[in-house]
Amino acid sequence: MTVNIENEAEITLGIVCEEVIERVVNAVMDFEQCPYEAEVDVLLTDNAAIREINREQRGIDAPTDVLSFPAVEYQVPADFEGLLERADCFHPETGELLLGDIVISLERVISQAEEYGHTRERELGFLVAHSMLHLFGYDHMEDGEREIMEQKQRMILEGIGLRR
């Protein structure tokens, strides 16, 4: 498993972000029973930078907490059947499944942890779990989808001790 983490923000959370991110990424991989070693890229940034990315990529001129850019398109969320026939899903040198990119605003981690009354570690973990589920093809545009994602996020985070 390769988790590439770049922190371009001049913000500290008072926790070791890399440890939280790797722990949650691995927990989601296990929870979704991904049969492959995988690679994911995580960018930690601030509101100004995530706003710019959001504007460029989604046409929304506003900061957000997390953005997910899946590298694999799933017909059914977390259905890994048939991926081996798609060479573009795997890193040519390492053979790892390319999951995609996650962008997180550390400013939003701080404000949302305060707003929801839990730790910064839990908020960062939540955003990583949420984004990882997007990278596996889950969405929350409809109520049924939202409920599935919420249940999975809760189970994953509780499973590694990140409770509200």
PyMOL commands that set and color helices and strands:
alter all, ss='L'
color gray80, all
select helices_A, chain A and resi 17-31+47-58+83-85+87-89+106-116+120-135+143-159
alter helices_A, ss='H'
color red, helices_A
select strands_A, chain A and resi 2-7+38-45+66-70+97-105
alter strands_A, ss='S'
color yellow, strands_A
deselect
rebuild
show_as cartoon
